[in-house]
C-alpha cells in the first residue's frame, strides 16, 4: 500500500474537509474567477496560522495589519480575522491536544493543561460577549467604533505591550524546576487575565492567547504546555467571537475566508513542528521582535 492510500485510509476527516472545500468553491457562480482573485489568501492563512499556533497568539497579529492594508472596513477586518482563525486555531487546538494525549498523557508538566482551560475558557468567552453584546457605554470603547485609523492605532499599541511581555517572559524559559499544578494564585488570576484578554480579543481579534501563554510561562509552567493551552483557549474564544459578526455585523468577507481558512487549517497542523524544532527562547525572541515591528508600524507616525 502506497503512502497516498495510507493517508486516505487514516485521514477520512481531512478528506471530507477537502471535498467540502472544493464543493463550496464550485458551488459559486464564477468559481474560476473566485480562485484567480483569492487563491493567494491561502498563503496568508498558512503563515498566520503557523505563527498563531506556534506562539499562542491569535492569527489577528498577521491578519489585522494585512486587511488594514487592503482597506477593509474596520468591522470586516475583525470579523474576517475571526472567521479565518476559527479554521486555523481549531486545527491547531486539535493537533496540540492529540500531541498531549500521545506524548504527555502521564507527564506531570502537562497536568495543568485541563485546569488552565477550565479556568480560562469561560472567563474569556464572558469577556468577548461583554465587549460585543454588553451595554452601549461599554461597547462604544471598541477601537473599531472610531474607524480604521483607531483600530490600527489600538492594534499597534497593544502589539507593543504584547512584545514587551514576550521579551519579559524569555528569562523565565530557562527554569529547571517547573510548576506542575495550578496554585491558589493561578485559580484567581487566570480567570481575570482571560476575561480581560477576551475583551481585547473581541476588539482586536488578538490578545487572550498570548496573555495567557505569557502568564503561564512567567508563573513557571512548561512553555510548550503554555502554548498548547493558549492555542486551545484561542480556538474556543474565536468561535465564541465570530457569532456576533455572523449574526449582527454581517461583516465577514467570505471569499477571503474560503481560501485563507483552508490555508489556516494547514498552518495550524504544521505549527506544532515549528515549536518542537526550535528552542522556546529563539521562538519567543523572533516572535516578540516581529510583533514589536508590527506594533510600531501601527502608530500614527507612519
C-alpha positions, 0 to 999 in steps of 0.5 A, spaced: 500 500 500 502 506 497 503 512 502 497 516 498 492 510 500 495 510 507 493 517 508 486 516 505 485 510 509 487 514 516 485 521 514 477 520 512 476 527 516 481 531 512 478 528 506 471 530 507 474 537 509 477 537 502 471 535 498 467 540 502 472 545 500 472 544 493 464 543 493 463 550 496 468 553 491 464 550 485 458 551 488 459 559 486 457 562 480 464 564 477 468 559 481 474 560 476 474 567 477 473 566 485 480 562 485 484 567 480 482 573 485 483 569 492 487 563 491 493 567 494 489 568 501 491 561 502 498 563 503 496 568 508 492 563 512 498 558 512 503 563 515 498 566 520 496 560 522 503 557 523 505 563 527 498 563 531 499 556 533 506 556 534 506 562 539 499 562 542 497 568 539 491 569 535 492 569 527 489 577 528 497 579 529 498 577 521 491 578 519 489 585 522 495 589 519 494 585 512 486 587 511 488 594 514 492 594 508 487 592 503 482 597 506 477 593 509 472 596 513 474 596 520 468 591 522 470 586 516 477 586 518 475 583 525 470 579 523 474 576 517 480 575 522 475 571 526 472 567 521 479 565 518 482 563 525 476 559 527 479 554 521 486 555 523 486 555 531 481 549 531 486 545 527 491 547 531 487 546 538 486 539 535 493 537 533 496 540 540 491 536 544 492 529 540 500 531 541 498 531 549 494 525 549 500 521 545 506 524 548 504 527 555 498 523 557 502 521 564 507 527 564 506 531 570 508 538 566 502 537 562 497 536 568 495 543 568 493 543 561 485 541 563 485 546 569 488 552 565 482 551 560 477 550 565 479 556 568 480 560 562 475 558 557 469 561 560 472 567 563 474 569 556 468 567 552 464 572 558 469 577 556 468 577 548 460 577 549 461 583 554 465 587 549 460 585 543 453 584 546 454 588 553 451 595 554 452 601 549 457 605 554 461 599 554 461 597 547 462 604 544 470 603 547 471 598 541 477 601 537 473 599 531 467 604 533 472 610 531 474 607 524 480 604 521 485 609 523 483 607 531 483 600 530 490 600 527 492 605 532 489 600 538 492 594 534 499 597 534 499 599 541 497 593 544 502 589 539 507 593 543 505 591 550 504 584 547 512 584 545 514 587 551 511 581 555 514 576 550 521 579 551 519 579 559 517 572 559 524 569 555 528 569 562 523 565 565 524 559 559 530 557 562 527 554 569 529 547 571 524 546 576 517 547 573 510 548 576 506 542 575 499 544 578 495 550 578 496 554 585 491 558 589 494 564 585 493 561 578 485 559 580 484 567 581 488 570 576 487 566 570 480 567 570 481 575 570 487 575 565 482 571 560 476 575 561 480 581 560 484 578 554 477 576 551 475 583 551 481 585 547 480 579 543 473 581 541 476 588 539 482 586 536 481 579 534 488 578 538 490 578 545 487 572 550 492 567 547 498 570 548 496 573 555 495 567 557 501 563 554 505 569 557 502 568 564 503 561 564 510 561 562 512 567 567 508 563 573 513 557 571 509 552 567 512 548 561 512 553 555 510 548 550 504 546 555 503 554 555 502 554 548 498 548 547 493 551 552 493 558 549 492 555 542 486 551 545 483 557 549 484 561 542 480 556 538 474 556 543 474 564 544 474 565 536 468 561 535 465 564 541 467 571 537 465 570 530 457 569 532 456 576 533 459 578 526 455 572 523 449 574 526 449 582 527 455 585 523 454 581 517 461 583 516 465 577 514 468 577 507 467 570 505 471 569 499 477 571 503 475 566 508 474 560 503 481 560 501 485 563 507 481 558 512 483 552 508 490 555 508 489 556 516 487 549 517 494 547 514 498 552 518 495 550 524 497 542 523 504 544 521 505 549 527 506 544 532 513 542 528 515 549 528 515 549 536 518 542 537 524 544 532 526 550 535 528 552 542 522 556 546 527 562 547 529 563 539 521 562 538 519 567 543 525 572 541 523 572 533 516 572 535 516 578 540 521 582 535 516 581 529 510 583 533 514 589 536 515 591 528 508 590 527 506 594 533 510 600 531 508 600 524 501 601 527 502 608 530 500 614 527 507 616 525 507 612 519 
